[in-house]
Amino acid sequence: LEHTASGQSVAWHNPDSGAYGQVMPVRTYRSKSNHWCREYLASKVSDGTEEKIRAIACRAGAGDWVKVEQLYYDS
């Protein structure tokens, strides 16, 4: 979420578990508490099952992105 432009997908793969997927930020904004937040779409394929979520993550005090709300889940 830190370096990816809205609308651009980033693929990921976990070699230990074999899971893979992608994350695509769709919107960036400042929250009422003045934190940077990003709405994003994410997919994960694990053991032949695909999961999709739309969620919001905000930058925490230490600079990490923390999921604050899951808008929907589809499997």
Secondary structure, DSSP 8 states (H G I E B T S, - for coil): --S--TT--EEEE-TTT--EEEEEEEEEEE-TTS-EEEEEEEEEEETTEEEEEEEEEEE-TTS-EEEEEEEEEE-
